[in-house]
Amino acid sequence: MMSHYYIGADIGGTTVKLAIIEETGTIKRKWEIPTNTANQGETIPSDIADSIKETLKEVAIDTSMVVGIGAGAPGFVDTTTGYIHEAVNIGWKDFDFGNLLKELTGMTVLVDNDANLAALGENWLGAGEGCTELIAVTLGTGVGGGIIANGQILNGANGTAAELGHVTVVPNGGAPCNCGKTGCLETVSSATGIVRKAKEAAEKHPESKLNEFINDSTLTSKDVFDASKDGDEAANGVIAEITDVLGMAIANMAIAINPEKIVIGGGVSKAGDLLLEPLEKAYRKYALPRTAEASSFGIAELGNDAGVIGGAFLVKKNK
């Protein structure tokens, strides 16, 4: 019996992660290529297609053995066509990505938002394995969200469902967001937001260890968690604020789908319990008690592979 494979593609602002994945979810080969954002990212589809063809030859897999390609992009996606309405970090606007990649590879191509694919990956083989109701939150440079409801990823009327990062948490003001609004969750609880909040706190606390990092121009969200672990008062205040706001946003979203699991991923999630414990406490403070009873929290398990595994699962579910 001939083996079948899926290809996952996770398109980021710096690199495109790619993988050839077996039907069981085992990764046969994974690799990365640079994301060429020159000229509004016009060569990205051909770069991906060329790299896939080259790698398939290396591992002696004929294209007839590939069921399809599942690709994730950081933007607003029409999932029926793979059309990208906008992906700011890449430079795409009104870009017919799905059809272009299909023409270049001759394969079936399915496209979704990158955070949705991370949620699908965790739902298939990670921290949310087997859950029919799942909220996945990705905390990185921005805040991404993916929702599984009744076992299906939610996309919405025009592809903007579960854009958790753009829930307004600071009404009538707040920091400007890349989406054009102000006061979005992304401006508070992303890695970028945490650093901004930490700099504000450090100004009010000259004694804070945070100032040592700021003086070296190297302050990161990890530094803020490390300082909090060491008992730094300013850092503790920042972590308390950002987890309180994030917990409230997740609690409000949880009312809609009554999740059994809430999975936190992305670079910020590497803080582990330093993030998870105050976040879950905040969530349970704001959530409807019966909703909170049904849900548990966990750190995402698939790391950087979540997107490519989710891409494979997207194809697997729709083949």
GIWO-V755383 format. One record per pair of residues at least 4 apart in sequence whose C-alpha atoms are under 7 Angstrom apart, sorted by the first residue. I is the first residue (numbers start at 0). J is the second residue. If there is no record, write none. Layout:
# GIWO-V755383
i:I j:J
i:I j:J
This chain:
# GIWO-V755383
i:2 j:64
i:3 j:21
i:3 j:22
i:3 j:64
i:3 j:65
i:3 j:66
i:4 j:19
i:4 j:20
i:4 j:21
i:4 j:22
i:4 j:64
i:4 j:65
i:4 j:66
i:5 j:19
i:5 j:20
i:5 j:21
i:5 j:65
i:5 j:66
i:5 j:67
i:5 j:68
i:5 j:311
i:6 j:18
i:6 j:19
i:6 j:20
i:6 j:67
i:6 j:68
i:6 j:69
i:6 j:311
i:7 j:17
i:7 j:18
i:7 j:19
i:7 j:68
i:7 j:69
i:7 j:70
i:7 j:307
i:7 j:308
i:7 j:310
i:7 j:311
i:8 j:15
i:8 j:16
i:8 j:17
i:8 j:18
i:8 j:69
i:8 j:70
i:8 j:71
i:8 j:307
i:8 j:310
i:9 j:15
i:9 j:16
i:9 j:17
i:9 j:70
i:9 j:71
i:9 j:72
i:9 j:113
i:9 j:306
i:9 j:307
i:10 j:14
i:10 j:15
i:10 j:16
i:10 j:71
i:10 j:72
i:11 j:15
i:11 j:34
i:11 j:73
i:12 j:34
i:12 j:88
i:12 j:89
i:13 j:33
i:13 j:34
i:14 j:31
i:14 j:32
i:14 j:33
i:14 j:34
i:15 j:31
i:15 j:32
i:15 j:33
i:15 j:34
i:16 j:30
i:16 j:31
i:16 j:32
i:16 j:307
i:17 j:29
i:17 j:30
i:17 j:31
i:17 j:307
i:18 j:26
i:18 j:28
i:18 j:29
i:18 j:30
i:18 j:307
i:19 j:26
i:19 j:27
i:19 j:28
i:19 j:29
i:20 j:24
i:20 j:25
i:20 j:26
i:20 j:27
i:20 j:311
i:21 j:25
i:21 j:26
i:21 j:27
i:24 j:308
i:34 j:43
i:35 j:40
i:35 j:42
i:35 j:43
i:36 j:40
i:36 j:89
i:36 j:90
i:39 j:89
i:39 j:90
i:39 j:91
i:40 j:89
i:40 j:90
i:40 j:91
i:42 j:46
i:43 j:47
i:44 j:48
i:44 j:96
i:44 j:99
i:44 j:100
i:45 j:49
i:45 j:103
i:46 j:50
i:47 j:51
i:48 j:52
i:48 j:100
i:48 j:103
i:48 j:104
i:49 j:53
i:50 j:54
i:51 j:55
i:52 j:56
i:53 j:57
i:54 j:58
i:55 j:59
i:55 j:60
i:55 j:61
i:56 j:60
i:60 j:64
i:67 j:106
i:67 j:107
i:67 j:108
i:67 j:314
i:68 j:106
i:68 j:107
i:68 j:108
i:68 j:109
i:68 j:311
i:68 j:314
i:69 j:108
i:69 j:109
i:69 j:110
i:69 j:310
i:69 j:311
i:69 j:313
i:69 j:314
i:70 j:109
i:70 j:110
i:70 j:111
i:70 j:310
i:71 j:110
i:71 j:111
i:71 j:112
i:71 j:113
i:71 j:116
i:71 j:306
i:71 j:310
i:72 j:111
i:72 j:112
i:72 j:113
i:73 j:86
i:73 j:112
i:73 j:113
i:74 j:85
i:74 j:86
i:74 j:87
i:74 j:112
i:75 j:83
i:75 j:84
i:75 j:85
i:75 j:86
i:75 j:112
i:75 j:158
i:75 j:159
i:76 j:81
i:76 j:82
i:76 j:83
i:76 j:84
i:76 j:111
i:76 j:112
i:76 j:158
i:77 j:81
i:77 j:82
i:77 j:83
i:77 j:157
i:77 j:158
i:78 j:110
i:78 j:111
i:78 j:158
i:80 j:97
i:81 j:95
i:81 j:96
i:81 j:97
i:81 j:98
i:81 j:109
i:81 j:110
i:82 j:94
i:82 j:95
i:82 j:96
i:82 j:97
i:83 j:92
i:83 j:93
i:83 j:94
i:83 j:95
i:83 j:96
i:84 j:92
i:84 j:93
i:84 j:94
i:85 j:91
i:85 j:92
i:85 j:93
i:86 j:90
i:86 j:91
i:86 j:92
i:87 j:91
i:95 j:99
i:96 j:100
i:97 j:101
i:97 j:108
i:97 j:109
i:97 j:110
i:98 j:102
i:99 j:103
i:100 j:104
i:101 j:105
i:101 j:106
i:101 j:107
i:101 j:108
i:109 j:314
i:111 j:115
i:111 j:116
i:112 j:116
i:113 j:117
i:113 j:306
i:114 j:118
i:114 j:137
i:114 j:143
i:114 j:144
i:114 j:145
i:115 j:119
i:115 j:144
i:115 j:145
i:115 j:152
i:116 j:120
i:116 j:306
i:116 j:309
i:116 j:310
i:117 j:121
i:117 j:305
i:117 j:306
i:117 j:309
i:118 j:122
i:118 j:135
i:118 j:145
i:118 j:146
i:119 j:123
i:119 j:309
i:119 j:312
i:120 j:124
i:120 j:125
i:120 j:305
i:120 j:306
i:120 j:308
i:120 j:309
i:120 j:312
i:121 j:125
i:121 j:126
i:121 j:127
i:121 j:128
i:121 j:299
i:121 j:301
i:121 j:305
i:122 j:127
i:122 j:128
i:122 j:129
i:122 j:130
i:123 j:128
i:123 j:129
i:124 j:128
i:125 j:299
i:125 j:300
i:125 j:301
i:126 j:262
i:126 j:297
i:126 j:298
i:126 j:299
i:126 j:300
i:127 j:133
i:127 j:260
i:127 j:262
i:130 j:259
i:131 j:147
i:131 j:148
i:131 j:149
i:131 j:150
i:132 j:147
i:132 j:148
i:132 j:149
i:132 j:150
i:132 j:256
i:132 j:258
i:132 j:259
i:133 j:146
i:133 j:147
i:133 j:148
i:133 j:258
i:133 j:259
i:133 j:260
i:133 j:261
i:134 j:145
i:134 j:146
i:134 j:147
i:134 j:258
i:134 j:260
i:134 j:261
i:134 j:262
i:135 j:144
i:135 j:145
i:135 j:146
i:135 j:261
i:135 j:262
i:135 j:263
i:136 j:143
i:136 j:144
i:136 j:145
i:136 j:262
i:136 j:263
i:136 j:264
i:137 j:142
i:137 j:143
i:137 j:144
i:137 j:263
i:137 j:264
i:137 j:265
i:138 j:142
i:138 j:143
i:138 j:189
i:138 j:190
i:138 j:264
i:138 j:265
i:138 j:266
i:138 j:267
i:138 j:268
i:139 j:189
i:139 j:190
i:139 j:265
i:139 j:266
i:139 j:267
i:140 j:189
i:140 j:190
i:140 j:191
i:141 j:164
i:141 j:185
i:141 j:189
i:141 j:190
i:142 j:163
i:142 j:164
i:142 j:185
i:142 j:189
i:143 j:162
i:143 j:163
i:143 j:164
i:144 j:161
i:144 j:162
i:144 j:163
i:144 j:164
i:145 j:161
i:146 j:152
i:146 j:153
i:146 j:161
i:147 j:151
i:147 j:152
i:147 j:153
i:148 j:152
i:148 j:153
i:148 j:256
i:153 j:160
i:154 j:158
i:154 j:159
i:154 j:160
i:155 j:159
i:155 j:160
i:164 j:183
i:164 j:184
i:164 j:185
i:165 j:183
i:165 j:184
i:165 j:185
i:166 j:183
i:166 j:184
i:167 j:182
i:167 j:183
i:167 j:184
i:168 j:182
i:168 j:183
i:168 j:184
i:169 j:173
i:169 j:182
i:169 j:183
i:170 j:182
i:172 j:181
i:172 j:182
i:173 j:181
i:173 j:182
i:174 j:181
i:174 j:182
i:174 j:186
i:175 j:179
i:175 j:180
i:175 j:181
i:175 j:182
i:176 j:180
i:176 j:181
i:176 j:183
i:176 j:186
i:182 j:186
i:184 j:188
i:185 j:189
i:185 j:192
i:186 j:192
i:187 j:192
i:187 j:193
i:187 j:241
i:188 j:192
i:188 j:193
i:188 j:241
i:188 j:245
i:189 j:193
i:190 j:194
i:190 j:220
i:190 j:267
i:191 j:195
i:192 j:196
i:193 j:197
i:193 j:220
i:194 j:198
i:194 j:218
i:194 j:219
i:194 j:220
i:195 j:199
i:196 j:200
i:196 j:237
i:197 j:201
i:197 j:223
i:197 j:234
i:197 j:237
i:198 j:202
i:199 j:203
i:200 j:204
i:200 j:233
i:201 j:205
i:201 j:207
i:201 j:209
i:201 j:210
i:201 j:233
i:204 j:233
i:205 j:210
i:207 j:231
i:207 j:233
i:208 j:226
i:208 j:231
i:209 j:213
i:209 j:223
i:210 j:214
i:211 j:215
i:212 j:216
i:212 j:217
i:212 j:218
i:213 j:217
i:213 j:218
i:218 j:222
i:219 j:223
i:220 j:224
i:220 j:267
i:221 j:225
i:222 j:226
i:223 j:227
i:223 j:234
i:224 j:228
i:224 j:270
i:224 j:273
i:225 j:229
i:226 j:230
i:226 j:231
i:226 j:234
i:227 j:231
i:227 j:234
i:227 j:235
i:231 j:235
i:232 j:236
i:233 j:237
i:234 j:238
i:235 j:239
i:236 j:240
i:237 j:241
i:238 j:242
i:239 j:243
i:239 j:277
i:240 j:244
i:241 j:245
i:242 j:246
i:242 j:277
i:242 j:278
i:242 j:281
i:243 j:247
i:243 j:278
i:243 j:281
i:244 j:248
i:245 j:249
i:246 j:250
i:246 j:278
i:246 j:279
i:246 j:281
i:246 j:282
i:247 j:251
i:247 j:281
i:247 j:282
i:247 j:285
i:248 j:252
i:249 j:253
i:249 j:282
i:250 j:254
i:250 j:282
i:250 j:285
i:250 j:286
i:251 j:286
i:253 j:257
i:253 j:258
i:254 j:290
i:257 j:290
i:258 j:293
i:258 j:294
i:259 j:293
i:259 j:294
i:259 j:295
i:260 j:294
i:260 j:295
i:260 j:296
i:261 j:294
i:261 j:295
i:261 j:296
i:261 j:297
i:262 j:296
i:262 j:297
i:262 j:298
i:262 j:299
i:263 j:268
i:263 j:297
i:263 j:298
i:263 j:299
i:264 j:268
i:264 j:298
i:264 j:299
i:268 j:274
i:268 j:298
i:270 j:274
i:271 j:275
i:272 j:276
i:274 j:278
i:275 j:279
i:276 j:280
i:277 j:281
i:278 j:282
i:279 j:283
i:279 j:296
i:280 j:284
i:281 j:285
i:282 j:286
i:283 j:291
i:286 j:290
i:286 j:291
i:287 j:291
i:288 j:292
i:289 j:293
i:290 j:294
i:301 j:305
i:304 j:308
i:305 j:309
i:306 j:310
i:307 j:311
i:308 j:312
i:309 j:313
i:310 j:314
i:311 j:315
i:312 j:316
i:313 j:317
i:314 j:318
